[in-house]
């Protein structure tokens, strides 16, 4: 069994020095601390077999930093050639629908969204919600009625000046 006191002393003596070295190498203090900590974690199970623990931990920390740098560089290379696709923002109808749906009670909104937007059957909605099919039909009926009131043409509610323009 490795001597915990010796390892604790070793850790206290080497952590700061190695962190400074790796910080100078990576330019990122958090990254340096992470790789040094990981190197110490890997050293613990091997503690009793390490001839030169300082050199071993340093090598492991540097290898970890290099591996992370290579992964980051590879990710940058892969994402550099990916074209960014921008989806258009929601149109006025989608915004109005979302606002109207938000006014419905939760179960009605769930039933309306599942039935009309996700094409889920009434039986499946009933099973999903644990409600009777008649209850789901009632939610749909009430939800449609509320949405019909909320989603009318703007021209119906527009002032006379707007209508005549």
N, C-alpha and C positions, 0 to 999 in steps of 0.2 A: 504494500500500500504506500503510495507516495506520501511524503511528509508535507502536511498542509502548511506548517509554519515556514518551511523553506520556500514553498511555492509562493506564499503570501509575501515574504520578504523579496523574493525575486520579482514578483509582480510590481511591488512598490518601487523597487530600484529601477526597473526597466520601462514601465509603462510610459512615463512622461518623455523619456529620451526617444523611445521609438515613435511616439505620437508626433513629436517635433520633427523627426526625420521624415515621416510619411506626410506630414502637413506640408513640409517644404517640397516634397515630391508631387503631391496631388493638388495642392493649393486649396484644399477643402478640409477644414478642421474636423467636421463631423465625419467625413469619409475616412480621414486618418484615424480617428478614434475607433470607428467601426472595424477597420481592418486589423488594427492592433488588438482590439478586444477579441475579435474572432481568432487571431493567431494564438492568444493566450488560452482561449477555450479549447483549441485543438492541442495545445501543449499539455494541458492538465492530464489527460489519460495516459500520455507518454512520459510523464514527468520523471519516473524512476529510470527510464531507459535513455534519456537524453544526455549525451556526453557534454555538449556545449549548448545549454538551453537558450542563452542569449542569441547566439548565431542562428539557431533553429527558428526561434520566434521571429527574428528579424527577417529571415528568408521567407517564411510563410506570410508574414504581413506584406512584404514587397510583392510576392507572387499574387496575393489576393488583390492588392491595389492594381497591379498590372492587368489581372483578369477583368476586374471591374471596368478599367479604362478601355480595354478591348471590346467588352460588351457594349459600352456606351458608344464607342466609335462605330461599331457595327450597326447599332440601332440608328444612329445618325445617318449612316450611309443608306440604310434601307428606307428610312423615312424621307430622305432628301428627294428621292425620285417618285414619291407618291404624290399624286396631285390631290390637292385639297378640294373636296367637293362641297359646295355650299347649297344647302337646301333653302328654297325660298321660305320666307316667313309665312305664317298662317294668313289666309285671306280673311276678309271681313266676315264671310259666312261662318268660317271655322271659329273665329273669335266669338261671334254671336252664339253659336251652338255651345261652345264651352261655357260661356257665361250663363246661358239658359240651363244647361245641365247642372251647373253648380247650385242652382236654386232648388233643385229637386231633393226630396229626402233621399238618404243614402240607398235604401233598397230599391226605390223607383229608378234612381240614376243607374244603379248596377244592372237592373233588368233591362233598361233601355239601351245602355251601352252594349251589353252582351247580345241582346237580340238584334238590334239594328246595325251596330258597328262591327261586332265580332261574328255575326251570323250563327249564334248559338240557339238551339231549339228551346222551346218553353220547357220541355221535359228535362233537358240538361240544366237549365237555369234553376228549376225546382230542386233538382238533385244537388246542385252546387250550393244553393242557399239553404237547403233543408226546409223549404216551404212547399206548400201544395201547389199544383199547377194552376188551380183557380186563383190562388193568391198572386202568382206571377202574372197571370193575365190581368188581374186587377191593377197591379203595379204598372204594367205596360199601358193600360188604358188611362190611368191617372197621369202617368208621366207624359203620354202623348198629348193629353188635354192641356196640361200645364205648358208644355213646349209650344203647342199651337198658339196659345195666348202670348207667349214671350217672343216667338219667332215670326212676327208679322212683317210685311214690307215696311220699310222706313217711310215710303210715300204715304201710307195710311196715317202715320203720326206726324208727318212733316207739316210745318206751318204753311199757310197759303202762299207766302212769298217764295218758299222753296219749291212748292208744286208748280208755280207759274213760271219759274225760271227755265 
